[in-house]
């Protein structure tokens, strides 16, 4: 068993301030600075005889730049035009022409881990984010709670006089901390950010997002038919915040973190932006890779002689697909390209606003083109509902074809086929989740700072990682790494500044980030001084259930100085080098809390695997006004038995509206009155829907009850649903397919259905609030309801 200690070695072998290209202006070892003691005040009996001494305003170091940090989502190296792809991204191209394009920047292969590493400057396991928050387990590297010993860059910049705002995706709040009860220590506004506007979680609907302002859920300002789309909204908010900050305090620098949910699924471009890529991907994924690879070599984005790695045998060829299927697959890529092109446009609006204020010259823009490689989580045929795939249920080609004409519209939650994910990672092997190969971990990065970076429109090829962004910002701003922040001793930052690459004399300097481990879901690699050993573990990224033996793993070896794309495996030729890197991996795995290795995926999504306010409770009662309780912080209400009881008053004119709802249009269930009848509706990922409906309910006071009983404890098992009114059975029916783990990114609501509708029948009725009176909504789970994840696993095993 690995022993933990607080001593951490920097990945870059200890290069620090002695090699800095920028001077240190603030050398504060303890943050915040000590409380002001009024050293120059003279206090007499009367004010006329006294002299005041106000605490000074906190000021950033002289010449400190504004910082715009942009992080896109699920964008592989081979999609953006700036790195040779066919998705037109003029903002990225313009910034690259005014700055530097990095072709060896690395991520962690998954979103939450990359984001935690980016914001803290430490490896993702060091900050307890070995996987996404919804899969957290009770081990130091995986619990999902960023330690207070690893302060975010915003916490450091705030104490240095910066205004800090976050716009977009936050996938770093622990899954069981997302309710109105908190705790809020892991939310942006408690981690150094003055302002947050966006969503909490891995994804959200672009047309009907689960929006949060600071810590308060809010409704989107418009509807999709009125032009609303989330990335537009985020850009509006970001621009408005920057303008406000500069209008009030023009000399105070800002740190704006712009992290849209795009281009993560659901792939949903605005309604008025659709169709701009029609016909542009009819060549298919095999030919797409050949075209992009040629572009990359001709433009010098990759070195001459870079191998175009072959298609894995697990991914079908384009030519093997029937014509009808190819038409669907081309539509999937067109829709994704529309989505990504629009995202770049919105990034451009933020950049343009800064330029219009005359501040772009003094703004350091870091534009990271993806938090991991392209996502292969959409199945081999694509899916109209990505949340279904994440629950372990893959669509059939017939189910996907049925949505071809509606792909990307409201009511769909689409994701393209695996072939496009592989194509989007040209020229590399594999995709998102696969941390062993650069298809999962290499993303383009653009750095633009006209005032300080003299050389422009060129490529930098030093090996770096997202943990290097924090030390880079500290160096260029002139802030020393603190030893203590908010009373917590700090673990050393593990990244290595790449500020040296800003200087033209270091254009071809050796990489200072000399060693880096990679691990995700059992896929792992070890880089050291131009060599990388790597091992793709058994489970494929579109297989979201099941585990494989680690004893069957096979390691590969690549010389990256000669082999940019990991195209020639040298493991058999250099077994000693392979062994050396394998040993280094195990040393780093112990040092950075990577162990224990765990390849489970959908199985870890079960909310009962983590502590929560509802664990062990046999009864839960909610009251009117309880809305927007996230599923990860609530009781488990799918694939679990329960009795729902709701005393209500039906008005004289008859009842309409929602009594209780879980989830939304992607998946969920709702109890509501429809045309005076009590109705239970179960939405299985939009593919199957089930209804149980009573006769009309007379006005007056009634006690409603829903009894849901799965046939057996296996997640997703069929269930019987019984409706009772005043103790009398009034309807009974079957739910043949239950949601196995999670309905998605929406909420539980009493008295209405927030965000998006579970049942499409009331889609045009807004939140569809209940028009009567609800006393309470209670859930009875029996003696073992709300069991622990281990109990659920044991029950399912017994049934098998």
C-alpha positions in Angstrom: 0.0 0.0 0.0 1.4 3.4 -1.0 2.1 5.7 1.9 1.0 9.3 1.5 3.1 12.3 2.5 3.0 16.0 1.9 6.2 16.2 0.0 5.8 16.7 -3.7 8.4 16.8 -6.5 7.8 19.1 -9.4 7.2 17.3 -12.7 9.8 19.6 -14.3 12.5 18.4 -12.0 12.6 21.5 -9.8 13.3 24.4 -12.2 11.9 27.5 -10.4 12.5 31.2 -10.2 16.2 31.1 -11.0 15.2 30.4 -14.6 12.3 32.8 -14.7 11.9 35.2 -17.6 9.9 37.7 -15.7 10.7 39.3 -12.3 8.9 38.6 -9.1 7.0 41.6 -7.8 4.9 40.0 -5.0 6.8 37.6 -2.7 4.1 36.8 -0.2 4.4 33.5 1.5 1.1 33.7 3.5 -2.2 34.7 2.0 -4.2 36.8 2.8 -1.8 39.4 4.0 -2.0 40.2 7.7 -4.9 42.4 8.9 -4.2 46.1 8.6 -3.0 47.5 11.9 -3.2 51.2 11.1 0.5 51.8 11.5 0.5 55.4 10.5 -2.7 56.5 12.3 -2.5 59.0 15.1 -5.4 58.7 17.5 -6.2 61.5 20.0 -9.3 62.2 22.0 -10.8 64.2 19.1 -10.7 63.7 15.4 -9.4 67.2 14.8 -6.2 66.2 16.6 -5.9 62.8 15.0 -4.6 61.5 11.7 -6.3 58.7 9.7 -4.6 55.8 8.0 -6.9 53.9 5.6 -6.0 50.4 4.6 -4.7 50.7 1.1 -6.6 49.2 -1.9 -5.0 45.9 -3.1 -3.1 46.6 -6.3 -1.8 44.2 -8.8 1.9 44.4 -9.7 3.0 47.1 -12.1 2.3 46.0 -15.7 0.2 42.9 -14.7 -1.8 41.8 -17.7 -5.5 41.1 -17.9 -5.9 37.3 -18.4 -8.6 35.6 -20.6 -8.4 31.9 -20.1 -10.6 30.0 -22.6 -11.1 26.3 -22.3 -13.2 24.4 -24.9 -14.8 21.0 -24.2 -14.3 17.7 -26.0 -12.4 19.2 -29.0 -9.8 16.9 -30.5 -6.5 18.1 -32.0 -7.8 17.4 -35.6 -11.0 19.4 -35.6 -10.0 23.1 -35.5 -8.8 24.8 -38.7 -5.9 26.3 -36.8 -4.4 22.8 -36.2 -5.3 21.6 -39.8 -8.9 20.5 -39.2 -11.9 21.3 -41.3 -13.9 23.1 -38.6 -13.6 26.8 -39.4 -12.4 28.7 -36.3 -11.3 32.2 -37.4 -10.9 33.5 -33.8 -8.4 30.8 -33.0 -6.6 31.5 -36.3 -6.5 35.2 -35.6 -5.1 34.8 -32.1 -2.5 32.3 -33.4 -1.4 34.9 -36.0 -1.0 37.4 -33.2 0.8 34.9 -30.9 2.0 31.4 -30.5 0.5 28.0 -31.3 1.5 25.1 -29.1 1.4 21.6 -30.7 2.5 19.6 -27.6 0.1 20.8 -24.8 -1.4 17.9 -22.9 -4.5 17.3 -20.9 -5.6 14.4 -18.7 -8.1 12.7 -21.2 -11.2 13.7 -19.2 -13.0 16.9 -18.3 -13.1 17.3 -14.5 -9.5 16.1 -14.0 -8.2 18.5 -16.7 -10.1 21.4 -15.2 -8.9 20.7 -11.6 -5.3 20.4 -12.8 -5.6 23.6 -14.9 -7.0 25.7 -12.0 -4.6 24.5 -9.4 -1.3 23.7 -11.1 -1.2 20.2 -9.6 -1.8 16.8 -11.1 -5.4 15.7 -11.2 -4.9 12.9 -8.6 -3.1 15.3 -6.4 -6.3 17.4 -6.3 -8.5 14.3 -5.7 -10.0 14.4 -9.2 -8.7 11.2 -10.8 -12.1 11.0 -12.6 -15.2 13.1 -13.0 -17.0 14.2 -9.9 -20.0 11.9 -10.5 -17.7 8.9 -10.3 -15.9 9.9 -7.1 -14.7 7.1 -4.8 -13.4 7.1 -1.3 -9.6 7.3 -2.0 -7.3 10.3 -1.8 -6.9 10.7 -5.5 -10.5 10.2 -6.4 -12.9 11.7 -3.7 -13.7 14.7 -5.9 -13.0 17.4 -3.3 -10.1 19.7 -4.2 -8.0 20.0 -1.1 -7.7 23.4 0.5 -3.9 22.8 0.4 -4.2 23.3 -3.4 -5.6 26.8 -3.8 -6.9 27.8 -7.3 -5.2 30.4 -9.5 -8.2 32.7 -8.8 -7.5 32.6 -5.0 -3.9 33.6 -5.7 -4.8 36.4 -8.2 -7.6 37.8 -6.0 -5.0 38.4 -3.3 -2.8 40.0 -5.9 -5.4 42.6 -6.8 -7.3 40.9 -9.7 -11.0 40.7 -10.3 -11.9 37.1 -11.1 -14.9 35.8 -13.0 -15.9 32.4 -14.2 -18.3 31.8 -17.1 -19.5 28.4 -18.2 -18.9 24.9 -17.1 -17.9 24.0 -13.6 -17.3 20.3 -13.3 -15.4 20.5 -10.0 -18.1 20.8 -7.4 -18.4 17.4 -5.7 -21.6 15.6 -6.9 -23.0 15.4 -3.4 -22.4 19.1 -2.7 -24.5 20.6 -5.5 -27.8 21.2 -3.6 -29.1 24.4 -2.0 -27.8 23.0 1.3 -24.2 23.0 0.0 -21.7 22.9 1.5 -20.3 25.6 -0.8 -16.6 25.5 -0.1 -15.9 23.9 -3.5 -18.1 26.3 -5.5 -16.3 29.0 -7.6 -17.3 31.9 -5.3 -15.5 30.1 -2.4 -12.4 29.4 -4.5 -11.3 32.8 -5.3 -13.8 33.8 -8.0 -15.8 37.0 -7.4 -18.5 36.0 -9.8 -19.8 32.8 -11.5 -22.4 32.3 -14.2 -22.8 28.9 -15.8 -23.7 25.4 -14.8 -22.5 22.8 -12.3 -21.7 19.4 -13.8 -20.4 17.6 -16.8 -22.9 18.9 -19.4 -26.2 20.7 -19.7 -28.7 21.3 -22.5 -27.7 24.3 -24.6 -31.3 25.4 -25.1 -32.6 24.7 -21.6 -29.5 24.8 -19.3 -29.4 24.2 -15.6 -28.1 27.7 -14.9 -26.5 29.0 -11.7 -25.5 32.6 -10.8 -23.0 32.4 -8.0 -24.8 29.8 -5.9 -28.4 30.5 -6.9 -30.2 28.6 -9.7 -31.7 30.9 -12.3 -33.9 30.6 -15.4 -32.5 31.3 -18.8 -33.4 34.8 -20.0 -35.0 33.6 -23.2 -36.3 30.5 -25.0 -34.6 28.8 -27.9 -37.2 30.0 -30.4 -36.3 33.5 -29.3 -32.6 32.9 -30.2 -31.4 31.6 -26.9 -28.4 29.3 -26.8 -26.1 28.8 -23.8 -22.8 29.8 -25.4 -24.3 33.1 -26.5 -25.6 33.7 -23.1 -22.2 33.0 -21.5 -20.4 35.4 -23.9 -23.0 38.1 -23.1 -22.3 37.6 -19.4 -18.6 37.5 -19.8 -18.5 40.7 -21.9 -20.8 42.5 -19.6 -18.7 41.6 -16.5 -15.5 42.7 -18.2 -17.0 46.0 -19.2 -18.3 46.5 -15.8 -15.0 45.8 -14.1 -13.1 48.1 -16.4 -15.7 50.9 -16.2 -15.5 50.9 -12.4 -11.8 50.1 -11.9 -9.9 50.6 -15.2 -6.5 50.0 -13.7 -7.4 46.8 -12.0 -6.6 43.7 -14.1 -9.2 41.0 -14.6 -8.9 37.2 -14.8 -11.8 35.9 -16.9 -12.2 32.1 -17.2 -14.4 31.4 -20.2 -15.3 27.7 -20.2 -18.4 27.0 -22.4 -19.9 23.6 -22.4 -19.2 23.4 -26.1 -18.3 21.3 -27.9 -19.3 18.6 -25.3 -22.6 16.8 -26.0 -25.3 17.6 -26.4 -24.2 19.0 -29.8 -26.7 21.8 -30.1 -25.9 24.9 -32.3 -28.3 27.8 -32.2 -31.3 27.4 -34.3 -30.2 30.2 -36.6 -26.7 28.8 -37.0 -27.7 25.3 -38.3 -26.8 24.0 -41.8 -23.6 26.0 -42.4 -21.6 22.8 -42.8 -24.1 20.9 -45.0 -22.2 18.5 -47.3 -18.8 19.2 -45.9 -18.3 15.9 -44.3 -19.6 13.5 -46.9 -16.1 12.1 -47.4 -16.4 10.2 -44.2 -14.0 9.7 -41.3 -11.2 7.8 -43.0 -10.8 10.4 -45.8 -11.2 13.2 -43.3 -8.1 12.0 -41.5 -6.1 11.8 -44.7 -7.1 15.4 -45.6 -6.4 16.8 -42.2 -3.1 14.9 -41.9 -2.0 16.5 -45.2 -3.0 19.9 -44.0 -1.1 19.5 -40.8 2.2 18.5 -42.5 1.9 21.2 -45.3 1.3 24.0 -42.7 4.0 22.8 -40.3 1.6 22.0 -37.5 3.2 18.6 -37.2 6.8 17.7 -38.1 7.6 16.4 -41.6 7.3 12.6 -41.7 4.7 12.5 -38.9 2.8 9.1 -39.3 -0.9 9.1 -39.8 -1.8 6.3 -37.3 -4.1 3.6 -38.6 -7.7 3.0 -37.7 -8.2 0.7 -34.8 -9.8 -2.6 -35.8 -12.6 -1.9 -33.3 -13.8 1.2 -35.4 -15.6 0.3 -38.6 -14.4 1.9 -41.9 -16.5 4.5 -43.7 -16.8 2.4 -46.8 -18.2 -0.5 -44.8 -21.3 1.5 -43.9 -24.6 1.4 -45.9 -25.5 4.6 -47.7 -28.4 5.4 -45.4 -26.1 5.1 -42.4 -23.4 7.3 -44.0 -26.0 10.1 -44.6 -26.8 10.0 -40.8 -23.1 10.0 -39.9 -22.4 12.9 -42.2 -25.3 14.8 -40.6 -23.7 14.2 -37.1 -20.4 15.7 -38.2 -22.1 18.7 -39.8 -24.1 19.4 -36.6 -21.0 19.1 -34.5 -19.1 21.5 -36.8 -21.9 24.0 -36.7 -21.7 23.8 -32.9 -17.9 24.2 -32.7 -17.8 27.0 -35.3 -20.4 28.9 -33.3 -18.4 28.5 -30.1 -15.4 30.0 -31.7 -17.5 32.9 -32.9 -18.6 33.6 -29.3 -15.0 33.4 -28.1 -14.4 36.0 -30.7 -17.1 38.3 -29.4 -15.4 38.3 -26.0 -12.0 39.0 -27.6 -13.5 41.8 -29.7 -15.1 43.4 -26.7 -11.7 43.5 -25.0 -10.2 45.0 -28.1 -12.9 47.6 -28.4 -12.1 48.7 -24.8 -8.4 49.2 -25.9 -7.3 46.4 -23.5 -6.3 43.6 -25.8 -2.7 44.7 -26.2 -2.3 44.2 -22.4 -4.4 41.0 -22.2 -2.8 37.6 -22.0 -5.1 35.3 -23.9 -4.7 31.5 -23.4 -7.0 29.6 -25.7 -7.0 25.9 -25.0 -8.7 23.9 -27.8 -10.2 21.2 -25.7 -10.0 19.6 -22.2 -9.3 16.2 -23.7 -9.5 14.5 -27.1 -12.6 14.0 -29.1 -15.3 12.0 -27.3 -16.0 8.5 -28.3 -18.9 8.2 -25.8 -21.6 8.4 -28.5 -21.5 4.7 -29.5 -20.4 3.2 -32.9 -23.5 4.7 -34.5 -23.9 7.9 -32.6 -26.8 8.6 -30.2 -29.7 11.0 -30.1 -29.4 10.9 -26.3 -25.8 10.8 -24.9 -27.1 10.4 -21.3 -28.4 7.0 -22.4 -25.0 5.9 -23.5 -23.4 7.1 -20.2 -25.9 4.9 -18.4 -24.6 1.9 -20.2 -27.4 1.7 -22.8 -26.2 1.9 -26.4 -28.7 2.9 -29.1 -29.4 0.8 -32.1 -28.8 2.3 -35.6 -32.6 2.3 -36.1 -33.1 4.4 -33.0 -30.5 6.9 -34.2 -31.9 7.0 -37.7 -35.3 7.9 -36.3 -33.8 11.2 -35.1 -31.8 12.1 -38.3 -34.1 15.1 -39.3 -34.1 16.4 -35.7 -30.4 15.9 -34.9 -29.3 18.9 -32.7 -32.7 20.4 -32.2 -34.4 21.0 -28.8 -35.5 17.7 -27.4 -32.5 15.8 -28.7 -29.2 15.4 -26.8 -27.0 14.1 -29.6 -23.5 12.9 -29.9 -21.7 11.7 -33.1 -20.4 8.2 -33.9 -17.0 6.9 -32.7 -15.6 7.2 -36.2 -15.8 10.9 -36.0 -14.2 11.0 -32.6 -11.2 9.1 -34.0 -11.1 11.4 -37.0 -11.2 14.5 -34.8 -8.0 13.4 -33.1 -5.9 13.2 -36.3 -3.1 12.2 -36.5 -3.1 10.4 -33.2 -4.4 7.1 -31.9 -7.5 6.8 -29.9 -9.8 9.4 -28.2 -11.0 10.9 -25.0 -10.6 8.7 -21.9 -7.6 7.0 -23.4 -4.8 8.7 -21.4 -2.2 6.4 -22.8 -2.3 7.9 -26.3 -2.3 11.5 -27.5 -5.7 11.1 -29.1 -7.0 11.5 -25.6 -4.5 13.9 -24.2 -3.0 16.3 -26.8 -4.9 19.5 -27.5 -3.9 22.7 -29.4 -3.2 25.8 -27.3 -2.9 29.4 -28.5 -1.2 32.1 -26.4 -1.5 35.8 -27.4 -0.1 38.8 -25.5 0.9 41.5 -28.0 2.5 43.7 -25.4 5.1 41.1 -24.3 5.3 38.3 -27.0 7.3 39.8 -29.9 7.3 36.7 -32.1 3.9 36.1 -33.6 2.3 33.5 -35.9 4.8 30.7 -35.0 4.6 27.3 -33.5 6.1 26.2 -30.2 6.8 22.5 -29.7 8.0 22.2 -26.2 6.2 19.4 -24.2 3.8 20.9 -21.6 0.7 20.0 -19.6 -2.3 22.0 -18.3 -0.7 22.0 -14.8 1.8 24.4 -16.3 -0.7 27.2 -16.8 -0.8 28.3 -13.1 3.0 28.6 -12.7 3.1 30.4 -16.0 0.6 33.0 -14.9 2.4 33.5 -11.5 5.7 34.0 -13.3 4.5 36.5 -15.9 2.4 38.5 -13.4 5.3 38.4 -10.9 3.8 36.5 -8.0 5.8 34.1 -5.9 4.2 30.7 -5.1 2.7 31.1 -1.6 3.3 28.6 1.3 0.0 29.2 3.0 -3.4 30.3 1.7 -6.4 31.1 3.9 -4.7 29.3 6.8 -3.9 26.1 4.9 -0.3 25.1 4.2 0.0 24.6 0.4 1.3 21.6 -1.4 4.0 22.7 -3.9 2.7 23.5 -7.4 3.6 20.5 -9.6 3.6 22.2 -13.0 6.5 24.0 -14.8 6.1 27.5 -16.2 6.2 27.8 -20.0 6.8 31.5 -19.9 10.3 30.9 -21.2 8.8 30.0 -24.6 7.4 33.5 -24.9 10.9 34.8 -25.6 12.1 34.3 -29.2 15.6 33.3 -28.0 14.0 30.2 -26.4 11.9 29.3 -29.4 13.6 26.0 -29.8 14.7 25.6 -26.2 14.5 22.1 -24.7 11.2 21.3 -22.8 11.5 22.2 -19.2 8.6 19.9 -18.4 10.7 16.8 -18.5 8.5 14.2 -16.8 4.8 13.6 -16.7 2.6 10.6 -15.9 -0.9 10.1 -17.4 -3.7 7.9 -16.0 -7.4 7.7 -16.7 -9.7 4.7 -16.0 -6.8 2.3 -16.1 -5.3 3.8 -19.3 -1.8 5.0 -18.4 1.5 6.4 -19.7 4.8 7.8 -18.5 6.7 10.5 -20.3 10.4 11.3 -19.7 12.7 13.4 -21.8 11.2 12.6 -25.2 10.2 9.0 -24.5 6.8 7.7 -23.6 5.7 4.3 -22.4 1.9 3.7 -22.6 -0.7 1.1 -22.0 -4.3 1.2 -23.3 -6.4 -0.8 -20.8 -9.1 -3.2 -22.0 -12.4 -1.2 -21.8 -13.1 0.9 -24.9 -14.4 4.4 -24.3 -17.8 3.7 -25.8 -18.2 0.7 -23.5 -19.5 2.3 -20.4 -19.9 -0.8 -18.3 -17.6 -3.7 -17.3 -14.1 -4.2 -16.1 -11.0 -5.9 -17.5 -8.0 -7.6 -15.9 -5.0 -5.4 -15.5 -2.8 -8.5 -15.8 -3.7 -8.7 -19.5 -2.4 -5.2 -20.3 0.3 -4.7 -22.9 2.7 -1.7 -22.8 4.0 0.2 -25.8 7.0 2.5 -26.2 7.6 5.5 -28.4 10.5 7.8 -29.2 8.7 11.2 -29.5 11.7 13.0 -30.8 11.3 11.0 -34.0 7.7 9.9 -33.7 5.3 12.8 -33.1 2.1 10.8 -33.3 3.1 7.6 -31.5 3.1 5.6 -34.7 6.0 3.1 -34.2 6.0 0.9 -31.2 9.6 0.3 -30.0 8.7 -1.8 -26.9 10.4 -5.0 -28.2 13.5 -3.2 -29.4 14.1 -1.3 -26.2 12.8 -3.4 -23.2 15.2 -1.6 -20.8 13.8 1.8 -21.6 10.3 0.4 -21.3 11.0 -1.0 -17.9 12.6 2.2 -16.8 9.5 4.2 -17.7 7.1 1.6 -16.2 9.0 1.9 -12.9 8.8 5.7 -13.1 5.1 5.4 -13.6 4.6 3.3 -10.4 6.8 5.8 -8.5 4.6 8.7 -9.6 1.4 6.7 -9.1 2.4 6.3 -5.4 3.6 9.9 -5.1 0.5 11.5 -6.7 -2.3 9.3 -5.3 -3.0 7.6 -8.5 -3.6 4.2 -6.8 -5.8 2.2 -6.7 -6.3 1.8 -10.5 -10.0 1.5 -11.3 -11.5 1.0 -14.8 -15.3 1.1 -13.8 -17.4 3.8 -15.5 -21.2 3.7 -15.4 -21.1 1.6 -12.3 -19.6 4.5 -10.4 -22.4 6.9 -11.3 -24.6 5.6 -8.6 -25.3 8.5 -6.1 -25.4 6.1 -3.2 -21.7 5.3 -3.6 -20.9 8.7 -1.9 -21.9 10.2 1.4 -25.0 12.4 1.3 -27.7 13.9 3.3 -30.2 11.2 2.2 -28.1 8.1 2.8 -29.7 5.6 5.2 -33.0 7.5 5.4 -36.1 5.4 5.1 -38.3 8.4 4.6 -37.8 11.8 3.0 -40.3 14.7 2.9 -40.1 17.7 0.6 -42.3 20.8 0.7 -43.7 23.2 -1.9 -40.9 25.5 -3.0 -38.3 22.8 -3.1 -37.1 23.0 -6.7 -33.9 22.4 -8.6 -32.4 19.8 -6.3 -29.7 18.2 -8.4 -30.0 14.4 -8.8 -26.4 13.9 -7.5 -27.3 15.5 -4.2 -30.8 14.0 -3.8 -32.2 10.6 -2.9 -32.0 7.8 -5.5 -35.3 7.8 -7.3 -34.5 5.6 -10.3 -34.0 1.8 -10.3 -35.1 1.8 -6.6 -38.4 1.0 -4.9 -40.4 3.8 -3.3 -43.8 5.0 -2.2 -44.6 8.6 -3.0 -47.3 10.2 -0.9 -48.7 13.7 -1.6 -51.7 15.2 0.2 -53.1 17.8 -2.2 -56.1 20.1 -2.6 -57.7 19.9 -6.0 -59.4 23.2 -7.0 -63.0 23.5 -8.0 -62.3 23.7 -11.7 -60.2 20.6 -11.8 -56.4 19.9 -11.3 -53.6 20.7 -13.8 -49.9 20.7 -13.3 -46.9 18.9 -11.9 -46.9 17.5 -8.3 -43.3 16.1 -8.5 -40.8 15.8 -11.3 -37.3 14.2 -11.7 -35.2 14.9 -14.7 -36.4 16.4 -18.0 -36.7 15.8 -21.7 -33.5 13.6 -21.8 -34.8 11.2 -19.1 -36.9 11.2 -16.0 -40.4 10.7 -14.5 -43.1 13.0 -13.4 -46.4 12.8 -11.4 -48.8 15.4 -12.7 -52.5 16.2 -13.4 -53.5 16.3 -17.0 -57.0 17.2 -18.0 -58.1 16.5 -14.5 -56.6 13.0 -14.3 -53.6 11.9 -12.2 -50.8 10.8 -14.5 -47.5 9.1 -14.0 -45.1 9.5 -17.0 -41.8 7.7 -17.3 -39.3 9.0 -19.9 -36.7 6.4 -20.8 -34.2 8.7 -22.7 -36.8 9.8 -25.2 -36.7 6.4 -26.8 -39.5 4.8 -24.8 -42.2 6.4 -22.7 -44.7 4.9 -20.3 -47.9 6.3 -18.8 -50.1 5.2 -16.0 -53.3 7.4 -15.8 -56.3 7.6 -13.5 -59.9 8.7 -14.1 -60.7 12.3 -13.4 -60.1 13.4 -9.8 -62.9 15.3 -8.1 -62.3 18.7 -6.4 -61.3 18.6 -2.7 -58.6 17.2 -0.5 -57.0 13.9 -1.6 -54.0 11.8 -0.7 -52.1 10.7 -3.8 -49.8 7.7 -3.7 -47.4 6.2 -6.3 -46.0 2.7 -5.5 -43.0 1.8 -7.7 -41.6 -1.7 -7.4 -38.7 -2.9 -9.6 -38.9 -6.6 -10.5 -35.4 -7.1 -9.1 -32.5 -4.9 -7.8 -30.5 -4.9 -11.0 -30.2 -1.2 -12.3 -32.6 -0.7 -15.1 -34.9 -3.6 -14.2 -38.6 -3.4 -15.2 -41.0 -2.1 -12.6 -44.7 -2.0 -11.7 -46.3 1.3 -11.0 -49.5 1.6 -9.0 -51.5 4.8 -8.5 -53.7 5.2 -5.4 -56.0 8.0 -4.4 -57.3 8.1 -0.8 -56.1 4.5 -0.3 -57.9 3.1 -3.3 -56.0 1.7 -6.3 -57.0 3.7 -9.4 -54.5 2.7 -12.1 -51.7 0.2 -12.6 -49.0 -0.2 -15.3 -45.6 -1.3 -16.3 -42.3 0.5 -16.9 -40.4 -2.0 -19.0 -37.1 -0.1 -19.1 -35.9 2.0 -16.2 -33.0 4.5 -16.1 -30.2 2.5 -14.6 -28.2 5.2 -12.8 -28.9 8.8 -13.6 -31.5 10.8 -15.5 -28.8 13.4 -16.4 -28.0 16.9 -15.4 -31.5 18.2 -14.4 -33.2 18.3 -11.0 -36.0 17.2 -8.6 -38.9 19.7 -8.3 -42.0 19.9 -6.1 -45.0 21.6 -7.7 -43.5 22.3 -11.1 -41.0 20.9 -13.7 -38.0 23.1 -14.0 -35.4 23.3 -16.8 -36.9 21.0 -19.4 -40.2 19.0 -19.4 -40.2 15.3 -18.6 -43.3 14.9 -20.7 -43.5 16.6 -24.1 -47.3 17.0 -23.7 -46.8 20.0 -21.4 -43.7 21.4 -23.3 -45.6 24.6 -24.2 -46.8 25.2 -20.7 -43.6 26.5 -19.2 -42.8 25.1 -15.7 -46.4 23.7 -15.7 -47.0 24.5 -12.0 -49.7 22.7 -10.0 -52.8 24.8 -9.8 -54.0 23.4 -6.5 -52.3 23.2 -3.1 -49.6 20.6 -2.2 -49.1 20.0 1.5 -45.9 17.9 1.1 -44.4 15.1 -1.0 -43.0 12.2 1.0 -41.0 9.2 -0.1 -41.0 6.0 1.8 -38.1 3.6 0.9 -38.6 0.8 3.4 -36.0 -0.6 5.7 -33.2 -0.8 3.0 -34.2 2.1 0.8 -31.5 4.5 0.0 -28.9 1.7 0.6 -25.2 2.2 0.1 -23.7 1.5 -3.3 -22.1 -1.6 -1.9 -25.5 -2.9 -0.6 -26.9 -2.3 -4.1 -24.0 -4.1 -5.7 -24.5 -7.1 -3.4 -28.2 -7.2 -4.0 -27.7 -7.2 -7.8 -25.0 -9.9 -7.5 -27.4 -12.1 -5.5 -30.0 -11.8 -8.2 -27.5 -12.6 -11.0 
